[in-house]
Amino acid sequence: MAGTRLAKTTWRTRALLLRRTPLREVDLIVELFTEQSGSVSAVARGARRSARRFTGLEPMHLLRVSLDVSPSRELATLTDATLEKPRLVLTGSLARMEAAGRALRWLRRAAPPRSPEPSMWSEINALLETLDDPSVDEARIAAITASSGLRFLAIAGWALELDHCVRCGKLCPPRASAVIDVRAGGVVCLSCGGHGPRIRAALRLAMIAAMQDDTALTHKRDADTVLDLVEAALNAHARGDAT
């Protein structure tokens, strides 16, 4: 009955573009991460024919969008998108763009649909703002991104335990190297039989510090190792392999 239909609502919110896919001749399907409602997929009608209503519909910039949303439909309708804050320094550097692209892929894997994620929103935009800061040395980009990745895992509920064995609870000695089993959720001691890369004690302690301090990872090699761990953890959760 018409009177029982769920009403369409309009959301006006800040957003990041995560993905755009051509649809028919002139439309797009877009995946957005919104401040108001987390991950939202929407159709942008006519977006490939005219950019007037969809100014700056590109990833990494901060957007202001309007979405018509119906609870009974999987896809919302994107009615307009404007640039609220362009990030031109970021998009002018390959290293900065690669780091930002990596972080947006984290969102695609971890952000639940139509569920507000204020901490994820704050973390991703803080990273993008840092990457857009011309005073940030590009040699520090990997370390900054790796630190953000560790916090991102924690926000998603998938933090790596780095102090204790996740299976028996045994404290990891400060000067001991450790096996990080991302499927188990962190350090697994030898007696519990973990599988994964062994990291030296200094890096493990630096990873703990990096949760609060972007300067804790001082070597690019270490930052790259941490980024690999973050990616592996996200992949394990996406595949359902995490225990």
Secondary structure, 3 states (H helix, E strand, C coil): CHHHCCCCEEEEEEEEEEEEEEECCCEEEEEEEECCCEEEEEEECCCCCCCCCECCCCCCCEEEEEEEECCCCCCEEEEEEEEEECCHHHHCCHHHHHHHHHHHHHHHHHCCECCCCHHHHHHHHHHHHHHCCCCCCHHHHHHHHHHHHHHHHHHCCCCCECCECCCCCCECCCCCCEEEECCCCEEECHHHCCCCCEECHHHHHHHHHHCCCCCCCCCHHHHHHHHHHHHHHHHHHHHCCCC
